[in-house]
Amino acid sequence: MKNIKRILLVSLIAALGAGAGSIAVWWQLRPHSATAAASPVAYKYTSLEKTIVMLRGRVGDPAQHFLALDLVFRSPAASELSTRDQLPLLRSVAVRTLAHHTLDSAAALSIDQLADELNHAFKDSYAKEQREQPFVEAMVGKFLIE
């Protein structure tokens, strides 16, 4: 009887040791939280090309000026088609947002300022319609003032 208790005790200790070893190995091989938090999200990029906006002229200025831009929308892969379907709406919001500029005010804009202005306009437009914006951000692919 004493030997059976000893055998059971040794077996129990061996099983606990093997379990602890397995847990230690799992702990070392599991993805760390910093790595898991930084796991890449699959993004798709949708282009909106050749958006032309007539700029307001100065009083007495006979020349007409315009700006042309290409936009690129970064969206999660799951909402790429929704972004693509809404390109006409996005063009309209971009034109409405930039149409108040004159040649001088448009020329003074940096690419980052232009992108910020457009992203605020897109966010406001979707909020006004109480719809979810299908893209994360709009980026300027090309910007030309004539």
PyMOL CGO cylinders between C-alpha atoms (Angstrom):
from pymol import cmd
from pymol.cgo import CYLINDER

trace = [
    CYLINDER, 0.00, 0.00, 0.00, 2.87, 2.33, 0.84, 0.3, 1, 1, 1, 1, 1, 1,
    CYLINDER, 2.87, 2.33, 0.84, 4.47, 1.64, -2.56, 0.3, 1, 1, 1, 1, 1, 1,
    CYLINDER, 4.47, 1.64, -2.56, 1.20, 2.41, -4.38, 0.3, 1, 1, 1, 1, 1, 1,
    CYLINDER, 1.20, 2.41, -4.38, 0.96, 5.78, -2.63, 0.3, 1, 1, 1, 1, 1, 1,
    CYLINDER, 0.96, 5.78, -2.63, 4.57, 6.50, -3.54, 0.3, 1, 1, 1, 1, 1, 1,
    CYLINDER, 4.57, 6.50, -3.54, 3.97, 5.50, -7.19, 0.3, 1, 1, 1, 1, 1, 1,
    CYLINDER, 3.97, 5.50, -7.19, 0.84, 7.69, -7.35, 0.3, 1, 1, 1, 1, 1, 1,
    CYLINDER, 0.84, 7.69, -7.35, 2.69, 10.61, -5.75, 0.3, 1, 1, 1, 1, 1, 1,
    CYLINDER, 2.69, 10.61, -5.75, 5.63, 10.27, -8.18, 0.3, 1, 1, 1, 1, 1, 1,
    CYLINDER, 5.63, 10.27, -8.18, 3.18, 9.96, -11.12, 0.3, 1, 1, 1, 1, 1, 1,
    CYLINDER, 3.18, 9.96, -11.12, 1.30, 13.07, -9.97, 0.3, 1, 1, 1, 1, 1, 1,
    CYLINDER, 1.30, 13.07, -9.97, 4.52, 15.08, -9.64, 0.3, 1, 1, 1, 1, 1, 1,
    CYLINDER, 4.52, 15.08, -9.64, 5.67, 13.89, -13.10, 0.3, 1, 1, 1, 1, 1, 1,
    CYLINDER, 5.67, 13.89, -13.10, 2.31, 14.85, -14.64, 0.3, 1, 1, 1, 1, 1, 1,
    CYLINDER, 2.31, 14.85, -14.64, 2.42, 18.30, -13.03, 0.3, 1, 1, 1, 1, 1, 1,
    CYLINDER, 2.42, 18.30, -13.03, 5.99, 18.81, -14.24, 0.3, 1, 1, 1, 1, 1, 1,
    CYLINDER, 5.99, 18.81, -14.24, 5.04, 17.81, -17.79, 0.3, 1, 1, 1, 1, 1, 1,
    CYLINDER, 5.04, 17.81, -17.79, 2.03, 20.14, -17.69, 0.3, 1, 1, 1, 1, 1, 1,
    CYLINDER, 2.03, 20.14, -17.69, 4.13, 23.03, -16.40, 0.3, 1, 1, 1, 1, 1, 1,
    CYLINDER, 4.13, 23.03, -16.40, 6.71, 22.37, -19.12, 0.3, 1, 1, 1, 1, 1, 1,
    CYLINDER, 6.71, 22.37, -19.12, 4.00, 22.35, -21.78, 0.3, 1, 1, 1, 1, 1, 1,
    CYLINDER, 4.00, 22.35, -21.78, 2.61, 25.65, -20.50, 0.3, 1, 1, 1, 1, 1, 1,
    CYLINDER, 2.61, 25.65, -20.50, 6.09, 27.20, -20.52, 0.3, 1, 1, 1, 1, 1, 1,
    CYLINDER, 6.09, 27.20, -20.52, 6.68, 26.11, -24.11, 0.3, 1, 1, 1, 1, 1, 1,
    CYLINDER, 6.68, 26.11, -24.11, 3.25, 27.41, -25.19, 0.3, 1, 1, 1, 1, 1, 1,
    CYLINDER, 3.25, 27.41, -25.19, 3.90, 30.72, -23.41, 0.3, 1, 1, 1, 1, 1, 1,
    CYLINDER, 3.90, 30.72, -23.41, 7.17, 31.23, -25.30, 0.3, 1, 1, 1, 1, 1, 1,
    CYLINDER, 7.17, 31.23, -25.30, 5.72, 30.27, -28.68, 0.3, 1, 1, 1, 1, 1, 1,
    CYLINDER, 5.72, 30.27, -28.68, 2.45, 32.22, -28.49, 0.3, 1, 1, 1, 1, 1, 1,
    CYLINDER, 2.45, 32.22, -28.49, 2.18, 35.52, -30.40, 0.3, 1, 1, 1, 1, 1, 1,
    CYLINDER, 2.18, 35.52, -30.40, 3.07, 38.34, -28.06, 0.3, 1, 1, 1, 1, 1, 1,
    CYLINDER, 3.07, 38.34, -28.06, 0.42, 41.00, -27.50, 0.3, 1, 1, 1, 1, 1, 1,
    CYLINDER, 0.42, 41.00, -27.50, 2.56, 43.73, -29.07, 0.3, 1, 1, 1, 1, 1, 1,
    CYLINDER, 2.56, 43.73, -29.07, 2.93, 41.63, -32.20, 0.3, 1, 1, 1, 1, 1, 1,
    CYLINDER, 2.93, 41.63, -32.20, -0.76, 40.74, -32.23, 0.3, 1, 1, 1, 1, 1, 1,
    CYLINDER, -0.76, 40.74, -32.23, -1.76, 44.40, -31.80, 0.3, 1, 1, 1, 1, 1, 1,
    CYLINDER, -1.76, 44.40, -31.80, 0.44, 45.39, -34.72, 0.3, 1, 1, 1, 1, 1, 1,
    CYLINDER, 0.44, 45.39, -34.72, -0.87, 42.68, -37.03, 0.3, 1, 1, 1, 1, 1, 1,
    CYLINDER, -0.87, 42.68, -37.03, -1.36, 44.14, -40.48, 0.3, 1, 1, 1, 1, 1, 1,
    CYLINDER, -1.36, 44.14, -40.48, -4.83, 45.01, -41.71, 0.3, 1, 1, 1, 1, 1, 1,
    CYLINDER, -4.83, 45.01, -41.71, -5.43, 44.30, -45.36, 0.3, 1, 1, 1, 1, 1, 1,
    CYLINDER, -5.43, 44.30, -45.36, -6.11, 47.58, -47.14, 0.3, 1, 1, 1, 1, 1, 1,
    CYLINDER, -6.11, 47.58, -47.14, -7.17, 48.18, -50.71, 0.3, 1, 1, 1, 1, 1, 1,
    CYLINDER, -7.17, 48.18, -50.71, -6.58, 51.41, -52.63, 0.3, 1, 1, 1, 1, 1, 1,
    CYLINDER, -6.58, 51.41, -52.63, -9.18, 52.89, -54.94, 0.3, 1, 1, 1, 1, 1, 1,
    CYLINDER, -9.18, 52.89, -54.94, -8.34, 55.75, -57.32, 0.3, 1, 1, 1, 1, 1, 1,
    CYLINDER, -8.34, 55.75, -57.32, -10.53, 58.67, -58.25, 0.3, 1, 1, 1, 1, 1, 1,
    CYLINDER, -10.53, 58.67, -58.25, -8.78, 60.30, -61.18, 0.3, 1, 1, 1, 1, 1, 1,
    CYLINDER, -8.78, 60.30, -61.18, -9.18, 63.56, -63.08, 0.3, 1, 1, 1, 1, 1, 1,
    CYLINDER, -9.18, 63.56, -63.08, -11.27, 65.61, -60.70, 0.3, 1, 1, 1, 1, 1, 1,
    CYLINDER, -11.27, 65.61, -60.70, -11.33, 69.16, -62.12, 0.3, 1, 1, 1, 1, 1, 1,
    CYLINDER, -11.33, 69.16, -62.12, -12.38, 72.17, -60.05, 0.3, 1, 1, 1, 1, 1, 1,
    CYLINDER, -12.38, 72.17, -60.05, -12.79, 75.67, -61.46, 0.3, 1, 1, 1, 1, 1, 1,
    CYLINDER, -12.79, 75.67, -61.46, -11.21, 78.21, -59.15, 0.3, 1, 1, 1, 1, 1, 1,
    CYLINDER, -11.21, 78.21, -59.15, -12.89, 81.50, -58.33, 0.3, 1, 1, 1, 1, 1, 1,
    CYLINDER, -12.89, 81.50, -58.33, -11.27, 84.32, -60.23, 0.3, 1, 1, 1, 1, 1, 1,
    CYLINDER, -11.27, 84.32, -60.23, -10.10, 87.67, -58.99, 0.3, 1, 1, 1, 1, 1, 1,
    CYLINDER, -10.10, 87.67, -58.99, -12.17, 90.71, -59.90, 0.3, 1, 1, 1, 1, 1, 1,
    CYLINDER, -12.17, 90.71, -59.90, -11.10, 91.87, -63.35, 0.3, 1, 1, 1, 1, 1, 1,
    CYLINDER, -11.10, 91.87, -63.35, -9.03, 88.74, -64.05, 0.3, 1, 1, 1, 1, 1, 1,
    CYLINDER, -9.03, 88.74, -64.05, -10.03, 87.53, -67.54, 0.3, 1, 1, 1, 1, 1, 1,
    CYLINDER, -10.03, 87.53, -67.54, -8.20, 84.19, -67.24, 0.3, 1, 1, 1, 1, 1, 1,
    CYLINDER, -8.20, 84.19, -67.24, -9.97, 81.17, -65.84, 0.3, 1, 1, 1, 1, 1, 1,
    CYLINDER, -9.97, 81.17, -65.84, -8.04, 78.95, -63.49, 0.3, 1, 1, 1, 1, 1, 1,
    CYLINDER, -8.04, 78.95, -63.49, -8.61, 75.40, -62.33, 0.3, 1, 1, 1, 1, 1, 1,
    CYLINDER, -8.61, 75.40, -62.33, -7.10, 72.71, -60.23, 0.3, 1, 1, 1, 1, 1, 1,
    CYLINDER, -7.10, 72.71, -60.23, -6.93, 69.06, -61.14, 0.3, 1, 1, 1, 1, 1, 1,
    CYLINDER, -6.93, 69.06, -61.14, -6.37, 66.29, -58.68, 0.3, 1, 1, 1, 1, 1, 1,
    CYLINDER, -6.37, 66.29, -58.68, -6.34, 62.53, -58.39, 0.3, 1, 1, 1, 1, 1, 1,
    CYLINDER, -6.34, 62.53, -58.39, -7.41, 61.04, -55.09, 0.3, 1, 1, 1, 1, 1, 1,
    CYLINDER, -7.41, 61.04, -55.09, -6.63, 57.62, -53.64, 0.3, 1, 1, 1, 1, 1, 1,
    CYLINDER, -6.63, 57.62, -53.64, -8.90, 56.12, -50.99, 0.3, 1, 1, 1, 1, 1, 1,
    CYLINDER, -8.90, 56.12, -50.99, -7.45, 53.64, -48.49, 0.3, 1, 1, 1, 1, 1, 1,
    CYLINDER, -7.45, 53.64, -48.49, -10.13, 51.26, -47.31, 0.3, 1, 1, 1, 1, 1, 1,
    CYLINDER, -10.13, 51.26, -47.31, -10.25, 47.93, -45.50, 0.3, 1, 1, 1, 1, 1, 1,
    CYLINDER, -10.25, 47.93, -45.50, -10.45, 45.08, -48.01, 0.3, 1, 1, 1, 1, 1, 1,
    CYLINDER, -10.45, 45.08, -48.01, -14.03, 44.31, -46.93, 0.3, 1, 1, 1, 1, 1, 1,
    CYLINDER, -14.03, 44.31, -46.93, -15.29, 47.77, -47.91, 0.3, 1, 1, 1, 1, 1, 1,
    CYLINDER, -15.29, 47.77, -47.91, -13.32, 48.34, -51.13, 0.3, 1, 1, 1, 1, 1, 1,
    CYLINDER, -13.32, 48.34, -51.13, -16.36, 47.71, -53.35, 0.3, 1, 1, 1, 1, 1, 1,
    CYLINDER, -16.36, 47.71, -53.35, -18.45, 50.11, -51.29, 0.3, 1, 1, 1, 1, 1, 1,
    CYLINDER, -18.45, 50.11, -51.29, -15.79, 52.79, -51.74, 0.3, 1, 1, 1, 1, 1, 1,
    CYLINDER, -15.79, 52.79, -51.74, -15.65, 52.10, -55.48, 0.3, 1, 1, 1, 1, 1, 1,
    CYLINDER, -15.65, 52.10, -55.48, -19.46, 52.35, -55.74, 0.3, 1, 1, 1, 1, 1, 1,
    CYLINDER, -19.46, 52.35, -55.74, -19.42, 55.74, -54.02, 0.3, 1, 1, 1, 1, 1, 1,
    CYLINDER, -19.42, 55.74, -54.02, -16.78, 57.41, -56.23, 0.3, 1, 1, 1, 1, 1, 1,
    CYLINDER, -16.78, 57.41, -56.23, -19.32, 59.74, -57.92, 0.3, 1, 1, 1, 1, 1, 1,
    CYLINDER, -19.32, 59.74, -57.92, -20.45, 60.98, -54.48, 0.3, 1, 1, 1, 1, 1, 1,
    CYLINDER, -20.45, 60.98, -54.48, -16.83, 61.42, -53.38, 0.3, 1, 1, 1, 1, 1, 1,
    CYLINDER, -16.83, 61.42, -53.38, -16.03, 63.43, -56.53, 0.3, 1, 1, 1, 1, 1, 1,
    CYLINDER, -16.03, 63.43, -56.53, -19.01, 65.68, -55.83, 0.3, 1, 1, 1, 1, 1, 1,
    CYLINDER, -19.01, 65.68, -55.83, -17.94, 66.30, -52.22, 0.3, 1, 1, 1, 1, 1, 1,
    CYLINDER, -17.94, 66.30, -52.22, -14.38, 67.06, -53.35, 0.3, 1, 1, 1, 1, 1, 1,
    CYLINDER, -14.38, 67.06, -53.35, -15.53, 69.55, -56.00, 0.3, 1, 1, 1, 1, 1, 1,
    CYLINDER, -15.53, 69.55, -56.00, -17.95, 71.25, -53.60, 0.3, 1, 1, 1, 1, 1, 1,
    CYLINDER, -17.95, 71.25, -53.60, -15.20, 71.49, -50.95, 0.3, 1, 1, 1, 1, 1, 1,
    CYLINDER, -15.20, 71.49, -50.95, -12.54, 72.95, -53.21, 0.3, 1, 1, 1, 1, 1, 1,
    CYLINDER, -12.54, 72.95, -53.21, -14.71, 75.24, -55.39, 0.3, 1, 1, 1, 1, 1, 1,
    CYLINDER, -14.71, 75.24, -55.39, -14.48, 78.11, -52.91, 0.3, 1, 1, 1, 1, 1, 1,
    CYLINDER, -14.48, 78.11, -52.91, -10.73, 78.48, -53.46, 0.3, 1, 1, 1, 1, 1, 1,
    CYLINDER, -10.73, 78.48, -53.46, -9.14, 81.18, -55.57, 0.3, 1, 1, 1, 1, 1, 1,
    CYLINDER, -9.14, 81.18, -55.57, -5.92, 80.68, -57.51, 0.3, 1, 1, 1, 1, 1, 1,
    CYLINDER, -5.92, 80.68, -57.51, -3.94, 82.22, -54.65, 0.3, 1, 1, 1, 1, 1, 1,
    CYLINDER, -3.94, 82.22, -54.65, -5.56, 80.23, -51.84, 0.3, 1, 1, 1, 1, 1, 1,
    CYLINDER, -5.56, 80.23, -51.84, -5.27, 76.95, -53.77, 0.3, 1, 1, 1, 1, 1, 1,
    CYLINDER, -5.27, 76.95, -53.77, -1.62, 77.61, -54.60, 0.3, 1, 1, 1, 1, 1, 1,
    CYLINDER, -1.62, 77.61, -54.60, -0.91, 78.28, -50.92, 0.3, 1, 1, 1, 1, 1, 1,
    CYLINDER, -0.91, 78.28, -50.92, -2.19, 74.83, -49.88, 0.3, 1, 1, 1, 1, 1, 1,
    CYLINDER, -2.19, 74.83, -49.88, 0.28, 72.10, -49.10, 0.3, 1, 1, 1, 1, 1, 1,
    CYLINDER, 0.28, 72.10, -49.10, -0.61, 68.52, -50.03, 0.3, 1, 1, 1, 1, 1, 1,
    CYLINDER, -0.61, 68.52, -50.03, -1.20, 67.71, -46.35, 0.3, 1, 1, 1, 1, 1, 1,
    CYLINDER, -1.20, 67.71, -46.35, -3.52, 70.71, -45.93, 0.3, 1, 1, 1, 1, 1, 1,
    CYLINDER, -3.52, 70.71, -45.93, -5.45, 69.72, -49.04, 0.3, 1, 1, 1, 1, 1, 1,
    CYLINDER, -5.45, 69.72, -49.04, -5.80, 66.12, -47.82, 0.3, 1, 1, 1, 1, 1, 1,
    CYLINDER, -5.80, 66.12, -47.82, -6.92, 67.32, -44.37, 0.3, 1, 1, 1, 1, 1, 1,
    CYLINDER, -6.92, 67.32, -44.37, -9.52, 69.64, -45.88, 0.3, 1, 1, 1, 1, 1, 1,
    CYLINDER, -9.52, 69.64, -45.88, -10.90, 66.85, -48.05, 0.3, 1, 1, 1, 1, 1, 1,
    CYLINDER, -10.90, 66.85, -48.05, -10.89, 64.24, -45.27, 0.3, 1, 1, 1, 1, 1, 1,
    CYLINDER, -10.89, 64.24, -45.27, -12.85, 66.61, -42.99, 0.3, 1, 1, 1, 1, 1, 1,
    CYLINDER, -12.85, 66.61, -42.99, -15.35, 67.23, -45.79, 0.3, 1, 1, 1, 1, 1, 1,
    CYLINDER, -15.35, 67.23, -45.79, -15.81, 63.49, -46.43, 0.3, 1, 1, 1, 1, 1, 1,
    CYLINDER, -15.81, 63.49, -46.43, -16.23, 62.80, -42.71, 0.3, 1, 1, 1, 1, 1, 1,
    CYLINDER, -16.23, 62.80, -42.71, -18.80, 65.61, -42.38, 0.3, 1, 1, 1, 1, 1, 1,
    CYLINDER, -18.80, 65.61, -42.38, -20.70, 64.42, -45.46, 0.3, 1, 1, 1, 1, 1, 1,
    CYLINDER, -20.70, 64.42, -45.46, -21.03, 60.86, -44.12, 0.3, 1, 1, 1, 1, 1, 1,
    CYLINDER, -21.03, 60.86, -44.12, -21.97, 62.11, -40.66, 0.3, 1, 1, 1, 1, 1, 1,
    CYLINDER, -21.97, 62.11, -40.66, -24.66, 64.37, -42.14, 0.3, 1, 1, 1, 1, 1, 1,
    CYLINDER, -24.66, 64.37, -42.14, -26.14, 61.39, -44.01, 0.3, 1, 1, 1, 1, 1, 1,
    CYLINDER, -26.14, 61.39, -44.01, -25.70, 59.17, -40.92, 0.3, 1, 1, 1, 1, 1, 1,
    CYLINDER, -25.70, 59.17, -40.92, -23.77, 56.61, -42.94, 0.3, 1, 1, 1, 1, 1, 1,
    CYLINDER, -23.77, 56.61, -42.94, -20.53, 54.82, -42.22, 0.3, 1, 1, 1, 1, 1, 1,
    CYLINDER, -20.53, 54.82, -42.22, -17.57, 56.02, -44.25, 0.3, 1, 1, 1, 1, 1, 1,
    CYLINDER, -17.57, 56.02, -44.25, -16.24, 53.01, -46.22, 0.3, 1, 1, 1, 1, 1, 1,
    CYLINDER, -16.24, 53.01, -46.22, -12.63, 54.22, -46.34, 0.3, 1, 1, 1, 1, 1, 1,
    CYLINDER, -12.63, 54.22, -46.34, -10.04, 55.12, -43.73, 0.3, 1, 1, 1, 1, 1, 1,
    CYLINDER, -10.04, 55.12, -43.73, -8.53, 58.11, -45.47, 0.3, 1, 1, 1, 1, 1, 1,
    CYLINDER, -8.53, 58.11, -45.47, -8.32, 59.99, -48.74, 0.3, 1, 1, 1, 1, 1, 1,
    CYLINDER, -8.32, 59.99, -48.74, -4.85, 60.75, -50.03, 0.3, 1, 1, 1, 1, 1, 1,
    CYLINDER, -4.85, 60.75, -50.03, -3.81, 63.11, -52.80, 0.3, 1, 1, 1, 1, 1, 1,
    CYLINDER, -3.81, 63.11, -52.80, -2.22, 61.25, -55.70, 0.3, 1, 1, 1, 1, 1, 1,
    CYLINDER, -2.22, 61.25, -55.70, -1.83, 64.24, -58.02, 0.3, 1, 1, 1, 1, 1, 1,
    CYLINDER, -1.83, 64.24, -58.02, -2.39, 67.98, -57.60, 0.3, 1, 1, 1, 1, 1, 1,
    CYLINDER, -2.39, 67.98, -57.60, -2.09, 70.49, -60.44, 0.3, 1, 1, 1, 1, 1, 1,
    CYLINDER, -2.09, 70.49, -60.44, -3.09, 74.15, -60.60, 0.3, 1, 1, 1, 1, 1, 1,
    CYLINDER, -3.09, 74.15, -60.60, -3.42, 75.88, -63.96, 0.3, 1, 1, 1, 1, 1, 1,
]
cmd.load_cgo(trace, "trace")
